[in-house]
Every structure is written in C-alpha cells, then in structure tokens.
Amino acid sequence: MTSLAHRLLGGKLATDLQDFDLRKRSISIGSNLGHVVKDVYYWEPKSLRIRTINWSYVFLAEYLPYAYGFSIAAVGVLLAYRLYMWRLDELMRVWSMLQDPLMMQVIGAAALIVAYASQHKSSIYCLDNIVFKPPQEWQVSREEVLKMMRAQGCFNDSSMEFQERILDSSGTGESTHWPPGSLRSKDGMTKGQCDMEAARDEAHIVIFELVTELLKRTR
C-alpha cells in the first residue's frame, strides 16, 4: 500500500495517509482499432468529521492508558499529602476508634458481606426451550421472494440480478418464511409494509407467543 501511495502521489508520500481515502475509477481508452478499460487509482481527502473521528480513535488507543496512569498517580499524591497534613493526634484518634469493639464488629461484618458477595455468582435458571414456528401462510418460494422485491418498485434490472445472486449464495430455500409486512407483495403489485407498525406486529406475534407458551410449560 505504501509503494502504491508513493506512485500515486507522484513520488511524494502524504504526511498522513489516514486523512485520505484510496479510490478507484475505471476509464475507457479507445480508438478506431478498439478500446481498453484501465483502472485509475487516486487519493481523495476525507472530510473534517471523518478525520476527527479517526484521530479520536488513535488518541484513545495510544494515549488513554497514560491518562489513566496520570490520574491514578495524581490521586495517590493527593492522598499522601492529605495523610502528611494530618496531625499525629488525629491519626491516634482514628486508630482508637477502630479499636472499639463495636467498630471492630461492624468492620468484620462488612468484610464478610463483601467476601460473600464477591464469591457468590448469580444463578442462571433454564426454564424451557421454546422455538417459534411461523405460520404456514408465511412460507414463500424463491420465485415469490423475487416477485415481492419487484413489487417494491425501487429495484432495476441490475439490482434484481444482484438480489438473485444473493439468494443463490445465502442458502435461502423454497420454504423460507417471511414476515407478514413483506408478504403483502406476494401478488406482485402491492408494496410491502416496511414501517414501525409492521415491525411491532411481527414482534408481537413472535415474542408474545413464545412467552405465553413458556409460561404455560413452567406452571
């Protein structure tokens, strides 16, 4: 990448390649004898917001441990100074308070509670295994999936070819279940319902049915 950047920038490297994005553009060079498609690489400066975000990640990764160390050291120095400023009689008074039987019992009980809480792990209870089984009317074939996509009216021919390749490589079978909001397009003419209401209806059917069945089995 560095050698490529060196060539693309005319032998002069950028001061910081993080401030640039490497782009590629295909151009056609033709004549009467034919044409040749050639890929041209060029560097495009990033926006100020992207550069600021990139440098914030660099700062967090490299300088944040030093910031933590400095904060801990500063707190330690302040505590040491505070202890030094205390008078000897105040230290003796605190020590005598700690030697009080009631205070010793309180400290011992607090230490036992902290030790028990640190050793006690929260319990995990497995109630039952519930799997949602979608209704039969939610099942569609791959051809019906493509028909639903065409009904949205936002995909051209190349986009549909790309969607078909995705279906081929995704393992989608002939009995895949789709949510009811998308199934409105099965007729090939109606657009699917892709809004918050459809998402709530789907979540209501899936989650409420699972929770209801789970509560029935655990009674």
C-alpha positions in Angstrom: 0.0 0.0 0.0 2.8 2.4 0.8 4.6 1.8 -2.5 1.3 2.3 -4.3 0.6 5.5 -2.5 4.2 6.7 -3.3 3.5 6.2 -7.0 0.0 7.7 -7.0 1.2 10.8 -5.2 3.9 11.5 -7.7 6.8 10.2 -5.6 5.7 12.3 -2.5 4.0 10.5 0.3 1.2 12.2 2.1 2.0 13.5 5.6 -0.6 11.2 7.0 -2.4 8.6 4.8 -5.2 8.3 7.3 -6.5 11.7 6.1 -7.1 10.2 2.6 -9.3 7.5 1.0 -8.0 5.4 -1.9 -10.4 5.5 -4.7 -10.5 3.5 -8.0 -12.1 4.6 -11.2 -12.3 2.7 -14.5 -11.8 4.7 -17.7 -12.1 3.5 -21.2 -9.3 4.5 -23.7 -10.5 3.8 -27.2 -9.7 4.4 -30.8 -10.8 3.1 -34.2 -8.9 -0.1 -33.5 -10.7 -0.8 -30.2 -10.7 0.4 -26.6 -9.0 -0.6 -23.4 -10.5 -0.3 -19.9 -8.0 0.8 -17.4 -8.3 1.2 -13.6 -7.0 4.5 -12.3 -6.3 5.0 -8.6 -6.4 8.3 -6.8 -6.4 9.7 -3.3 -9.4 11.7 -2.1 -9.1 13.8 1.1 -11.5 12.7 3.9 -14.0 15.2 5.4 -13.1 17.0 8.5 -15.6 15.0 10.6 -14.1 11.6 9.4 -10.6 12.8 10.1 -11.6 14.0 13.6 -13.2 10.6 14.3 -10.1 8.7 13.0 -7.8 10.8 15.2 -10.0 10.3 18.2 -9.6 6.5 17.9 -5.8 7.0 17.6 -5.9 9.1 20.8 -8.0 6.5 22.7 -5.8 3.6 21.7 -2.4 5.3 22.3 -2.8 7.9 25.0 -5.7 6.7 27.1 -3.6 4.4 29.3 -1.2 7.3 30.0 -4.2 9.4 31.0 -5.4 6.7 33.4 -1.9 6.3 34.9 -1.5 10.1 35.4 -4.9 10.2 37.1 -4.0 7.4 39.5 -0.7 9.0 40.3 -2.3 12.3 41.0 -4.8 10.8 43.3 -2.0 8.9 45.1 -0.1 12.1 45.6 -3.1 14.0 46.9 -3.8 11.2 49.4 -0.2 11.1 50.6 -0.3 14.9 51.0 -3.5 14.6 53.0 -2.1 12.0 55.3 1.0 14.0 55.8 -1.0 17.1 56.8 -2.9 15.2 59.4 -1.7 15.7 62.9 -0.5 12.8 64.9 -3.3 13.1 67.5 -5.9 12.8 64.7 -4.3 9.6 63.5 -4.2 8.3 67.0 -7.9 9.2 67.5 -8.9 7.4 64.3 -6.8 4.3 65.4 -8.5 4.3 68.8 -11.9 4.5 67.2 -11.1 1.5 65.0 -10.1 -0.5 68.1 -13.5 0.0 69.6 -15.3 -3.5 69.9 -18.5 -2.2 68.2 -16.5 -0.7 65.4 -14.5 -4.0 65.0 -17.7 -6.0 64.7 -19.1 -3.6 62.1 -15.9 -3.8 60.1 -15.8 -7.6 60.4 -19.4 -7.9 59.3 -18.8 -5.6 56.3 -15.7 -7.6 55.3 -17.7 -10.9 55.5 -20.5 -9.4 53.3 -18.1 -8.1 50.7 -16.3 -11.5 50.7 -19.6 -13.4 50.3 -20.8 -11.1 47.5 -17.5 -11.4 45.6 -17.6 -15.2 45.8 -21.4 -15.6 45.1 -22.3 -16.0 41.5 -25.7 -15.2 40.2 -27.8 -18.3 39.4 -29.0 -19.0 35.9 -32.2 -20.9 35.5 -33.2 -22.6 32.3 -37.0 -22.8 32.2 -37.5 -24.5 28.9 -36.5 -24.4 25.3 -39.1 -22.7 23.1 -38.8 -22.3 19.3 -41.1 -20.1 17.3 -42.8 -21.9 14.5 -44.1 -19.4 11.9 -47.5 -20.0 10.3 -47.7 -21.9 7.1 -49.0 -18.8 5.3 -45.7 -17.0 5.9 -43.9 -19.5 3.7 -42.8 -18.4 0.3 -40.6 -19.8 -2.5 -37.6 -18.1 -4.0 -39.6 -17.1 -7.1 -42.2 -15.4 -4.8 -39.4 -13.6 -3.0 -38.1 -12.1 -6.3 -41.7 -11.2 -7.1 -42.1 -9.3 -3.8 -38.8 -7.5 -4.5 -40.0 -6.4 -7.9 -43.3 -5.1 -6.4 -41.4 -2.6 -4.3 -40.7 -0.5 -7.4 -37.2 0.5 -6.3 -35.0 -2.2 -8.0 -33.9 -2.0 -11.6 -32.8 -5.0 -13.6 -29.2 -4.9 -12.4 -30.4 -4.7 -8.8 -32.7 -7.6 -9.3 -29.8 -9.7 -10.7 -27.8 -8.8 -7.7 -30.6 -9.8 -5.4 -30.9 -13.1 -7.2 -27.2 -13.8 -6.7 -27.6 -13.0 -3.0 -30.5 -15.6 -2.8 -28.3 -18.2 -4.5 -25.4 -17.7 -2.1 -27.4 -17.2 1.1 -28.9 -20.7 1.2 -32.5 -19.4 1.1 -34.7 -22.4 0.2 -38.1 -22.9 -1.3 -39.8 -22.8 2.0 -38.4 -19.7 3.7 -40.8 -17.8 6.0 -41.0 -14.0 5.6 -42.7 -11.5 7.9 -46.3 -10.6 7.2 -45.4 -7.0 6.3 -43.4 -8.2 3.3 -46.0 -10.8 2.3 -48.3 -8.1 1.2 -46.3 -8.0 -2.0 -46.9 -11.7 -2.9 -49.4 -10.6 -5.6 -46.5 -8.7 -7.4 -48.4 -5.4 -7.4 -48.7 -4.2 -3.8 -45.8 -2.7 -1.9 -44.7 -4.3 1.3 -45.3 -2.6 4.7 -41.9 -1.7 6.0 -42.6 0.6 8.8 -42.7 0.5 12.6 -46.2 -0.7 12.8 -45.3 -3.8 10.8 -42.3 -4.4 13.0 -44.4 -4.1 16.1 -46.9 -6.6 14.7 -44.2 -9.1 13.9 -42.6 -8.7 17.3 -46.0 -9.1 19.0 -46.7 -12.3 17.2 -43.2 -13.8 17.8 -42.4 -12.7 21.3 -45.8 -12.9 22.9 -46.4 -16.4 21.5 -43.1 -17.6 22.9 -43.6 -16.0 26.3 -47.1 -17.4 26.6 -46.0 -20.9 25.7 -43.1 -20.7 28.1 -45.3 -19.6 31.0 -47.7 -22.5 30.2 -44.9 -25.0 30.5 -43.5 -23.7 33.7 -46.7 -23.7 35.7 
